Amino acid sequence: MNFTAEINVMPQKALLDPQGKTVQQGMHHLGLNDIHNVRIGKRITLELTATDESDARKQVEKACKELLVNQVMEYFDYTLHTS
């Protein structure tokens, strides 16, 4: 079976996000003063082949935990779709 995984990687909530802070300051300079707590992350989309959904989830989680995400500083969530 073919699957598509859409992975969102974000900084841990307890950590500072300097890039998000810079963007928030830029928004305030534009007069967008009601926008708060901007966090910048990344979105990763990948396609994979697996025997079933459980196997696909195992592959995605392994890729995230061992390569794509620094779990000390980031967390992730994902959605999985058949393609």
N, C-alpha and C positions, 0 to 999 in steps of 0.2 A: 504494500500500500504506500501511496505517496502522501506526505504531509507537508504543511507549511507551519513553521513556528514563528511567532512574532514576540520577541523578547524585549522587555523594558528593563534597563539597568539604571538605577538611581543611587545617589550618594546616601549613605546611612543618615537617618534623620538627626542623630546626635552629633554629626560632624558638620563643620562649617562648609559652605559651598561658595568659594570665592567667585566662581564664574556666575553663579546665580545672583550673588550680591551685586556684582558689576552690572548685570542686565537689569536688575531691579532699580539701581541708581539711574541708569539710562532711561528707564520708563518714567521715573519721577521727573527727570529733566524734560521729558515730553509732556508733562502735566498729568501723567497717569498715576496720581498719588494714591488711588484706592487699591493698587496692586501690591500685594505683600508676599513675603516668603517664597520668592522665586527659586526654584531648584532646577538645575540643568543636568540632564542625563543623556542616555543614548538609546536608540532603538535598533535592534538587530533583527533582520528577517533572514531565515534560512529554510531551505527545502531539504527534505530527507526521505529516505525509504526505510520502512520498518514493517515487521510482520503484523503488528497491531498497534493500537493507541498506547497501550502500556509500554511497549518496547520503544515507541517514538518518544514518550515522556522521559524514559530512562536515558535515551541518547541526548535529548535536549538538556536535561539536568546535569549530566556528566559534562557536556560541552560548557555549560555555564559555570559550574563549580570548579572545573579544572583548567579553563582557558579564558573564558569571556568576562568573568566577574572577579574582582578582587573583593572577597567577602569580608575582609577587614574594614574596607571603606565603602563598599557598595552592597546593595541587595537587588534581587531581580524577581520579576514575575513574567509569566508568558501565557499566551493563548496558542492553542494547537488546532489547526484546521486540516481536514482531508483535502487533497488537491487532485 
